[in-house]
């Protein structure tokens, strides 16, 4: 490996300083070589002759040569030479340190090449004066030097000039890579991970074997001939197809070994391959073949140099490879080291029997072994599908799973049919729970409590009033209530009357509230007296509700409700950020299904105190309030809002709580908390870390689309 280093002297040096350190140069030989058109063999022979002649006079100190020559140059430079070349033999343990360390120079040189020989390998560095050269120029020189060495070894008798080797080819190659790799703005392979990606790469690797039969390889070879390509390109296309299907991405950057035609021995090259829906396998193979050919023509630029060109100062994500997260190699088992930084890679080799022995190598800090086993099996399924139908019009439609796995995923996992009790509406669940725990505390708001029996009694009075004022199924009743026991009483009373409730927030502009009431065609309004002045325009029936317990006994017995599961339970409006607010109408059936599904997940505990900070104008409040009553069967502890969780103390006896992750991240949950439900937003690590260690976390993000809450 050749690297570039820079050094700059702090001040000019006088020639006398050179003499004071002359001991350094006892074994330094100034050599003069003239460039001429010759082969590597002839040039090496000339260099050897010049060195032998110089060694015969090595006893003459360098400073005497300087004096005899009368060399005069700027005192900050060496008077005889401006470049130095040296080769040292080092032990293995010292090789890395030798390559990456840069000592403070004694004299100033423009360029200094240091090579280190160790166990048959050569590494080195090119040290340059940063005041004269920029890093990009020196990187090109390093690439040129590596290519020149390789060419000289492979064709030692060919005049070096015949290689048409020039700096313009390097500039052209850099331009190609910048365009091909989109100036570093590349898609990142996002396979489903089993573990969170660490901040820095961890190189713990595991492998899963993949074996293709001789017959499969024969058929793949036949396909490659039909496509005018090679087995390598066909298998590469197959690997890219698998990753695109698994990640649901249309583009993948994959690292492959540089082809032998590039005359490089180790540096991989990066290919950006696209696979839009509707692509055939023929298209993918042609694309891979073309990409390999074009990249190979520019592979004399080492990958590390390309990375430094695209991401100066290491300006890339250190948790993964800066260019590609997957790699593919065939026939060359030594390629593992080149791909050590990849998340996942495939390598294989055709064996004597005609089959192919391969393996999927992966980072064990990202993937479970079983996950990669399934992925490897799907690679074989894809290969069989392509062999059976090579003319498939859309490779995205090819089977990805074996029949037994497909049956397990599509049928066994979805066999969720469960015998549930015949309960039609939300309030039916509350009525049934009241019969069991009538004297238990149902609601608590700042110490003001209400039992299940009291809750049902007060809600019945509200239902009676609503019924007498014309509420029927699918009639929407507006609620203008701040946080209080009356909020829940009015919600339940509206449901008992057969209607649907529309919650309003007193902080909303009056125009918004008026629009919603008119749009929902509300004919009834329940509001606390302090808000009645906001509704002087309302022409319907109004129930002032300040204290639910003080309601008249006139309507103590609510009428037999006639609502059905398909009738509305509540209506909530969108924010209107993209136009007018839109009402979302939710029937009983979805909420009941959700609550019954939660019963299967969570354990009922009559002594639980369930904290509900979500305002009733948000959809998730429906789940939280009624879950605390009919699923956890304990006390619904009403909190003002999410910020209330940040002011809790150890004296608060909450045992269960529901919140969105952003609120949970700042909450101060008491030690009594043993159960947390989160939703509304994607769960974050910060929120998880803020929960007491003994607490179970249940994540039901997206429950409107998947009724049963999911446990994390």
Protein Blocks (a to p, Z undefined) as FASTA:
>chain_A
ZZddddddfbdcdfklmmmmmmmmmmpccdddddddddfklmmmmmmmmmmmmmmmmmpc
fklmmmmnopacdfkbcfkbccdcddddddfklmmmmmmpccddfbdcfbdcddddeehi
acddddddfklbcfklmmmmmmmmmmmmmmmmmmmmbcfklnopafklmmmmmmmmmmmn
onopacddddddfbdcdfbdcfbdcdddddddfklmmmmmmmmmmnopafklmmmmmmmm
mmmmmnopabdcddddddfklopakbccdddddddehiafklmmmmmmmmmmmmmmmmmp
cfklmmmmmmgghiacfkbcfkbccdcdehiaklmmmmmmpmbdcdddddfkopacdddd
ddfklbcfklmmmmmmmmmmmmmmmmmmmmbfblklpcfbdfklmmmmmmmmmmmcccdd
ddfbfklmmmmmmmmmmmbcfbdcehiacdfklmmmmmmmmmmmmmmnopaehiacdddd
dddfklmmmmmmmmmnopacddddfkbcfklmmmmmmmnopabdcddfklmmmmmmpmbd
cdddfblklpcfklmpccddfbdfkbcfbdcddehlnmccddddddfklmmmmmmmmmmm
pccdfkbccddfbcfkbfklmmmmmmmmmmnopacdddfblmlmmmgcfklccfbdcddf
klmmmpccdfklcbdcdehiacdfklmmmpcfkbccddfehklmmmbacdZZ
